[in-house]
Amino acid sequence: MDFTTEPVLQVTNATIFQGMDPVLTDVDFSVEQHEFVFLIGRTGSGKSSLLKTLYADLALKSGKVEIAGFDLTQIKTKEIPFLRRKIGIVFQDFQLFSDRTVAENLNFVMKATGWKDSSKIKARMAEVLLLVGLNNAASKMPHQLSGGEQQRVVIARALLNEPSILLADEPTGNLDPDVADGIFKLFQEINKKGTSILMATHNHELLRKYPYRVLKCENGKLLDSKTHDVSFGSTY
């Protein structure tokens, strides 16, 4: 267990790019251990580009980002898989292999991130599926699961390596409100167990209901509800 008090994510004077174009400038914020933070903003405002930069899918061209013990200004391509063992990534569109069972989907990620002992693989797989409420789903194919169940598999996949932070890009965006609520409660449970969460969302109800800190991408800047009055009415 990591008992240090360093933030799990520290962004300093960063510029976030989409292709050649800067979409966010002078980005400064941190996420503490065990913190839950919402990320909001209009489509095209830079939310996804920021998240992709944090998990090194987009290169950091300017400024400094330290996440889960990695300095992204100096990270080498061969180190990126090690970074992604320390962070969990949850996408809106699931990105499961449709021709493999749930267990095979999870096994693929574990093998790719260095797991070798088959008994440990099975034990960890059973653990994360139980955590997300899908302990009977290991042998099912993705098309046999509902959208909410598929998203739970994605969350299980993100938790396999016990990440210090989860980056979630609109994880409830494709789900019915009731299902979305269950998925959000799962994120809260994960957060209470000690994993930091940075979640991009358009769900106004979540923002109104839960008083978590909010980061808002707006007009090329990132506003922080700790220091700014961040509005999240129906217009964003």
Rosetta blueprint (number, residue, H / E / L):
1 M L
2 D L
3 F L
4 T L
5 T L
6 E L
7 P L
8 V L
9 L E
10 Q E
11 V E
12 T E
13 N E
14 A E
15 T E
16 I E
17 F E
18 Q E
19 G L
20 M L
21 D E
22 P E
23 V E
24 L E
25 T E
26 D E
27 V E
28 D E
29 F E
30 S E
31 V E
32 E L
33 Q L
34 H L
35 E L
36 F E
37 V E
38 F E
39 L E
40 I E
41 G E
42 R L
43 T L
44 G L
45 S L
46 G L
47 K H
48 S H
49 S H
50 L H
51 L H
52 K H
53 T H
54 L H
55 Y L
56 A L
57 D L
58 L L
59 A L
60 L L
61 K L
62 S E
63 G E
64 K E
65 V E
66 E E
67 I E
68 A L
69 G L
70 F E
71 D E
72 L L
73 T L
74 Q L
75 I L
76 K L
77 T H
78 K H
79 E H
80 I H
81 P H
82 F H
83 L H
84 R H
85 R H
86 K H
87 I E
88 G E
89 I E
90 V E
91 F L
92 Q L
93 D L
94 F L
95 Q L
96 L L
97 F L
98 S L
99 D L
100 R L
101 T L
102 V H
103 A H
104 E H
105 N H
106 L H
107 N H
108 F H
109 V H
110 M H
111 K H
112 A H
113 T L
114 G L
115 W L
116 K L
117 D L
118 S H
119 S H
120 K H
121 I H
122 K H
123 A H
124 R H
125 M H
126 A H
127 E H
128 V H
129 L H
130 L H
131 L H
132 V L
133 G L
134 L L
135 N L
136 N L
137 A L
138 A L
139 S L
140 K L
141 M L
142 P H
143 H H
144 Q H
145 L L
146 S L
147 G H
148 G H
149 E H
150 Q H
151 Q H
152 R H
153 V H
154 V H
155 I H
156 A H
157 R H
158 A H
159 L H
160 L L
161 N L
162 E L
163 P L
164 S L
165 I E
166 L E
167 L E
168 A E
169 D E
170 E L
171 P L
172 T L
173 G L
174 N L
175 L L
176 D L
177 P H
178 D H
179 V H
180 A H
181 D H
182 G H
183 I H
184 F H
185 K H
186 L H
187 F H
188 Q H
189 E H
190 I H
191 N H
192 K H
193 K L
194 G L
195 T L
196 S E
197 I E
198 L E
199 M E
200 A E
201 T L
202 H L
203 N L
204 H H
205 E H
206 L H
207 L H
208 R H
209 K H
210 Y L
211 P L
212 Y L
213 R E
214 V E
215 L E
216 K E
217 C E
218 E E
219 N L
220 G L
221 K E
222 L E
223 L E
224 D E
225 S L
226 K L
227 T L
228 H L
229 D L
230 V L
231 S L
232 F L
233 G L
234 S L
235 T L
236 Y L
